[in-house]
Amino acid sequence: MQHIERITTNPNIMHGKPSIRNMRFTVAQMLELIAGGMTFEEILEDYPYIEREDIQACLNYAVKIARTKQILAIPS
């Protein structure tokens, strides 16, 4: 997985949720932007502190999570 080291978990930042380089920007936030239709270029323009490698790291992290052996039901 490329750039996965950019994803950090720190109990003092965003309550320990996986985030980008210890910033207050979570993997979930990034995935929501992408799922909402934003392009990489739009994200990079709107969030100048984000780097292309950060976006790729979030996608790689999502792949890693999706490959887990046990899937729990998502509460509605």
N, C-alpha and C positions, 0 to 999 in steps of 0.2 A: 504494500500500500504506500503510495507516494504521499509525502508531506504529512503523514499522520501525526508526527511529533508536534505539529502546530496546534493540535487539539489538546487542551489541558483541562484538568479538573482540580479545583482549589476550593476548599470549603468556605473560604472568605470571599470568593467571587461568584456571584450568581447562585449562591447556596450550593455550590459544588456541581452544578450542571456542566456538562461538557461545553467549553467555550473556546474561542479562538485566541490563542497566544495570551492567555490570562487577561483578556479584555472582557468588558461587560457586553459581549456579543456572543450569544450561544449558537451552538450547532443548529438547534431547533429553529432559531430565528432565521438563520441563513437558508435552511431547507424550506421554510415557509415562503421566503422571498422567491426562491427558485420555483417552487410549486405554484406560486401565484403568477408565474409567467415572466418574471424579471430575467433579463439576459445578464450574463457575466459583466458585460460592458456597462449596463445600467447600474448594477450593484456597485461596481468599482467607481462610477461617477458619483453616485449618491452617498457612498461611504468611503471617503478618500483614505482612511486608515486601514481599510481592507485591501489585501493583495490577492492577485489571481490564485496564488498557491493556497491561500486560506479557503477559498471557495472549493478548490479541488480537494483539500483536506476534509472539508465537511462532507462532500460527496463520498469520499473514500471511507470516512467514519460511518456513514449511513449504510454503505455496503457491508462493512464489518458487522454492524448490528443486525442487519437483515439476514446475515448468514448464521445467526445463532440457531441452535438445535431445537430450542423450545420457544414457542410463541405463546404469549399470554393474551387472553382476550382483552381488548381495549374497552374500558368502561364507557358507556354512552351517557 
